[in-house]
Amino acid sequence: MVSDMNELLDAIAALVSLVSPEKVQAVAVAARRTEASKAVTALSCIVGTPVAGAVVEQLAAAWKKTRVGPDELASMLLAASHVYTKAASVQSTELVWTGPTTPFVSARRTEQALLQVINSAEKNLFITSFVAYDVSTIVKALNAANDRGVIISMLLELSQANGGSITFDAIAKMRILVPSANMYVWRDKTDPFSDGRVHAKVAVADAQSCFITSANLTGHAMEKNMEAGVIIEGGSIPVTLKNHLEALISTRIVVQV
C-alpha cells in the first residue's frame, strides 16, 4: 500500500538525517544480508545510540509492512543518504539565539553569527537594521572588512528629524563609525507603504551566506535581549536576498545618502 511505502520512506529519511553516511552504508550492507522479520536484531547494533536505535526499530517495523526486498532497501538507504548529504553540503541552516538558554538546545549567539557573516565577506556586504548604536565589535569587524576591500552597504531607518521614526540619527552615527559604508534610506514611500519602517534585520555576504534575525544593531540586542534568527550558508536564499536588496537600490525604492 502507498501508506506503508510512505512510512518506510519516512523511516529512511529519519535515519539518514540522524546518523553519518558511513553508518547508513553499514546499515545498508547489513540489510542486504537479512530479512525484514529479523531486521531489528541485525540492524540496531550498528548505530550505537538509543535515539538512532529507536529510528532503526521504526525502519524495521515499516519494512515488514512492505514487499521491499533486502537489496532494494539497501539501495534506497544509500540513495537517500547521498541526496541528504549532497543537499546539506549545498546549504546549511543554523539556529541563532540571544537571551536565556536551556540545557536542551544549543544555538549560536547573535553577535557570533553576525560577526561570522561580516568576517566571511570578500567582495560585498549588505546589512539592514532599524537602529544601530553601541556595537563596538561589529563596527571593528566592518572596518576590518573595508580594509580587505569589501564594499559595505547599510540600509537603516531615518530619524524623526529626517522623516523617519527613531529619535536619533543612527545613519549619521554609523557614517562616523564606519565612514567607508554606503548608507541607504527608505525615504519616498508610496501607498500602501506610506507609514512603513525599515524593520528588516539581515546581513548578506557575497551571496554566499546570510543572517536573518530579530536583532537590531545594538548592544542590548547582541547581549541582553531575547532575540532569534537563522544563519544560512550556501543555497539560493543568500543569492535571492542579495539580488533583492540590490534591486531596491537600482529601482530607487531606497536611495543613497
N, C-alpha and C positions, 0 to 999 in steps of 0.2 A: 504493500500500500504506500501511497505517496507520503502519508503522515509518518509511517515507520521510517522511510528513507530520509525524510527531513529530520527526524530525531537522530538518526545516525550521523547525518551531515553536521548537525548542531554539536554533537558529541565530539566529532573530529575537529571542528573549529575550536571548541573549548580546549582540547588537548594541545593543538599546535600553537595556540596563543599563550599557553601556560608553561610549556617545557621547551627546552632547546631543540634545534633541528637534529642534533646528534641523538637526543633521547627519542625523538619521533622516529628517526631512522631505526633505532634499536627496537622500538615497539613494532615497526613495520616488518622487520626481519623476523621477530618472534611470531607475529601474526601469520606469516606465511607457513609457519610450521605447526599451527594449532587449529582447532575448530572453535566455532563460536561458543559452544557449550563449555569449553574449558578456558575461555579467554581470560576470565578474572584471575585465575591462578597463574596463568602463563605470562600475563602482561603486567599485573600490578607490581610485581617485584622489580620491574625495570626502572620505574620512575622515581622511587625513593621517598618522596614526601607524602604525608597523609592527604593533602589537598589534591595533588596530582593522582594519587591512588584512587580517590573518590571519582575523579573525572574518568579514569580508566574503567572503573566499575560501570559508570554510565555508558561508556562506549561499548563495553561488552554486552550490557543489557540491551542496548539499541541494536547491536549487531545481530543478536539472536532473533530479533523480530523480522529480519530481512532475509533475502536469498543471496546476499552478497557473499562471495567466496573469499577464502583467505588471501589469494593473490590480488583480487580486486580491492579488498580492504587495504592491503599494504600499499597498493598504487594510489588509492585515494588519500591515505595518510601522507605519503611522500609529496604528492601534488599539492595538497593543501598547505603543507609546511613550506614548500618552495614559494608558493604565491604569497603566503603571510610574511615570510622573511623578505621577499622582494619588495612588497608594499611598505614594510616597516623601514627598509633602507631608503626608500624614496621620500617618505615623510614621517616625522616623529612629532608627537604632541605630548607636552608635559604640564601637569598642574602647577600653578604658582599661587602661593598663599602668604599673606602677611597678617599677623594677628595671633590670637591664641591658637596653639597647636594641640594635637592629641597624640597619644602613643600608637594609634591605629593606622594613621595615614601620614606618609612622608610627602613633602612638597617643597619646591624651590621657593625662596623668598623673592618678593617683588624687586627689591634692589638688585639682587643677584641676577635675576632674569633680564632686567633692563640693561645692566652692565654687559651681560653676555652678548646681547644683540648689538649694542654700541661697539663693543670691542671686536666683534666679528666683521664689522663693515670694512670693506676695502675700497669701494668706489663711491657709494652714496648711502645716505641715511635720512629717513624721514620720520619725524616724531610729531604727534599731535597730543595736545593736552588742554584742559580747561584753564588751569592755572599752573604756574611754575615759579617756585622760590625755595630757598633753603635746601638745596640738593647739591652739596659740595662734591660728593663722589661722582655724581652724574655729570656735573659741569667739568670736572677734571677729565673724565673719560671722553666727553665731547670735544674738548680742546685737544686731547691726545689724538682723537680720530682726525681732526683737522690737520694736525701736524704730519700725519701719514698720508695726506692727500684726499681724504674723504670729503665729498660735498655734502654739507649738512643742511637740511631744510626743516623748519619747525612751523607748525600751524597752531596758534594759541588764540584764546578768547580775548577780545578787546576789553579795555577798561570802560567804565561808565562814562568817563570824560570823552572817550572816543567813539561812543555809540554802542559799547558792549555792555556786559553785565557784572563784571568784577570791580571791586572797589579800588584796586591799584593797577598800575601799568606793568603787567608781567612781561610784556613784549620789550619795553624799554629796559627792564631789569635784565632780561636774557641777552639783549644786544650788548650790554656791558660785560656780562659774564662769559658769553660765547660770541665774540664780535664777528667771527667768520660765518656764523649761521645765516642762511637766507630765511628771513622771517615772513610769514604769510598770515593774512587775516581774512575772515569771512565778514565783509562789510556790507555789500549790497545784496540784501536778502529779498527775494521775490516771494510772493504767495506760493504755496502755503507755509513758507519758512520765515516769514517776516519777524517773528519773535524767537527765532531759533538761536541756539548757542553751539559753540564748538565744544561738545561734550564727549567726543570720541577720545579715547586714550590708547594710542597704538604707537608702535615703533617698528619699522621695517628696514632691513639692511640688505642691499644688493639683490632684492627679490629672492633671497635665499632663506632668510629667517625673519620671523616677526613675533612681536609680543602684543597681545590684546588683553587689556586689563581694565579694572575699575579704578585703578590708582592714578591720581594726578602726580605731577612732578613736584611733590612737596616732601619735606622731611617726615611729616606725620604719616603720609601715605607709604613711604618707604619703610617706616619703623614701627608705627603705633596703631594705625587704623586696621580694621578688618577689611582686607582687600583680596580680590580673587582675579585670576586670569589664566591664560594659557600661553605657552611659548611653543611656536611651531617651526620646525626645521624642515626645509625642503617641501616638495609638492607644489600644488597650484595656488594655495592661499597667499603665501608671500608675494608671488608674482601678481596675482589679481589685486591685492591690496596696494602694491606699489603702482600698478597701472592706474588704479582708481584715483589715488592721491595726485599723481601727475596729471591726470585728466581734469581734475578740479582746477589745476593751475592753467592748463592750456585752454580751457573753456572760460577762464577768468571768473569762475564761481568764487575762487579765493584769489587774492592778489598779494603781491609782494609789497612790503613796506620798508 
